[in-house]
Amino acid sequence: MNFVEVNDVILHYMDEGNPAGPPLIFINSLGTDLRIWGAVVPHFATDYRVIRHDKRGHGLSDCPNPPFTIHQHAQDMVGLLHHLEVEQAILVGISVGGMIALEFAARYPRRVERLVLCDTAPKIGTPHMWDERIDTLRANGMAHLGDAILSRWFAPSFAEREPALCRGAYHMLTRTSVDGYTGTCEALRDADLWSDVTKIQVPTLVLCGAEDLATTPEDAAQLADAMPNASCQLIADAAHLPCIEQPEIMATKISAFLSGGNVSDTQLDNSKVDGKMNTKFDQGMDVRRSVLGDAHVDRAEQNKTDFDADFQRMITEFAWGTVWSGGTLDRRDRHLLTIGLMAALGKEHELAMHIRATRNTGVTSDEVKEVFHQVAVYAGVPAANRAFAVAKEVYAELERPQTG
C-alpha cells in the first residue's frame, strides 16, 4: 500500500501499469474508493501509467474535519502528482471526481493532456437536496440512506444480474465515514463550475450512463455543448457508475478517445448525443465557428458558389473536422501553432483572420508576441516583422469602438 501526506492529509494511492507510459489519473465518485476502477484499469495497464487515489474522507485516506471543497480535493491531487513527479496527465473523473477534474483543468490547463468526464456536471443537485442528505446522515448514520443511494448508482438490470457485487458496493458506501461523505456533500453543495467550463480547451470526452438519474444524459449533453472541444457519448445499460456496470464498454470508449479521436468505434462520426454534431462536416463546422466566430463563417457561407462549394466542404471536414478535432494538442496550442505557420509563410490574410479569432480561443497578445519571436529565429526577421505589423493593425481594429 502507498500513502503520502499532502495538505496535512494522508492520502492512499496506487501507482501501477507502465511507468514509462503517459500518466492516466482515475478520480472516484462520492461514497466510493479507488476500487471502483478495478475492472477498467487492466485495459490501460500495458500502455499507461495508471494512478488512483482515495479522496480525503474516503477509503484508506485521512478524514479531516468537514466541510471540504472541490478546490481542496483538486489541491490534494496537485500534491499527489507533485509527489509522483507527474507534470501532465490525462484525467478521468466520475461524478464528483469529474468536478474535481474540471476544477483541476480550469486551474492548471497546461497540466492536463486530455479530459474524460463521466456522469458528472459543473453543478450537481441543489443546496436544499444536499443539506437534507447531510442532516439525515449526521442524524442517522450511513446505513439509513444506503439502499436509496445505491438505487441511483446502478441500473435495475445490473442489480438483478450482479446482486453480490451490489452488496459489496453497499458495504463500500456505508462503511465510508459520515464526516467523509457529508464533507464532500458540502463540497458538491457549494460548487458551481459553469463559469470555468467554457475556458477548458483540452480535448474532452463526456460519458454518461444512459439510465443515470443523478447526472442525466441531458446534463451530459449540456456539459459537452458548453465546452469548446468536447464530445458526448452514452453507455447503454448503465446508470451512475458505468465503471462498475459496463467497464469493458467504458474502457473501449476511453481507449478510442485517447488513441486520437473524439468519437467511438461504434458511433463513427457521431459525437453528440442529441444529434447536433453527427458528421465530420457538422463537427468541423462547429469547431470552425467556435474558433473563427459565427460572423466570419456566415460570410464565407454566403459567398460560397458552386465553383468552390466542394473545396469549402473539404476544408471543413478535413481541416476543422479532423485535424482541429483530433490529436492531443488543445485548441489554444493548435491556434498558436497555426498563427506561427501563417506568419512564417507570409500568409497575411489568414494571419489577420486568426489574430481576430484569438478573441474566441483565449490566446493572448503576449503569447502571439512569443510566437513571432520564434518565427524571427527560425523563419527570419522579415517574416516576423511583417507579422507584427499585421497583428498590430488587427489589434488596433479590435480596440476601436463599434458603431452602428
Secondary structure, 3 states (H helix, E strand, C coil): CEEEEECCEEEEEEEEECCCCCEEEEECCCCCCHHHHCCCHHHCCCCCEEEEECCCCCCCCCCCCCCCCHHHHHHHHHHHHHHCCCCCEEEEEECHHHHHHHHHHHHCHHHEEEEEEECCCCCCCCHHHHHHHHHHHHHHCCHHHHHHHHHHHCCHHHHHHCHHHHHHHHHHHHCCCHHHHHHHHHHHHHCCCHHHHCCCCCCEEEEEECCCCCCCHHHHHHHHHHCCCEEEEEECCCCCCHHHHCHHHHHHHHHHHHCCCCCCCCCCCCCCCCCCCCCHHHHHHHHHHHHHCHHHHHHHHHHCCCCCHHHHHHHHHHHHHHHCCCCCCCHHHHHHHHHHHHHHCCCHHHHHHHHHHHHHHCCCHHHHHHHHHHHHHHHCHHHHHHHHHHHHHHHHHHHCCCCC
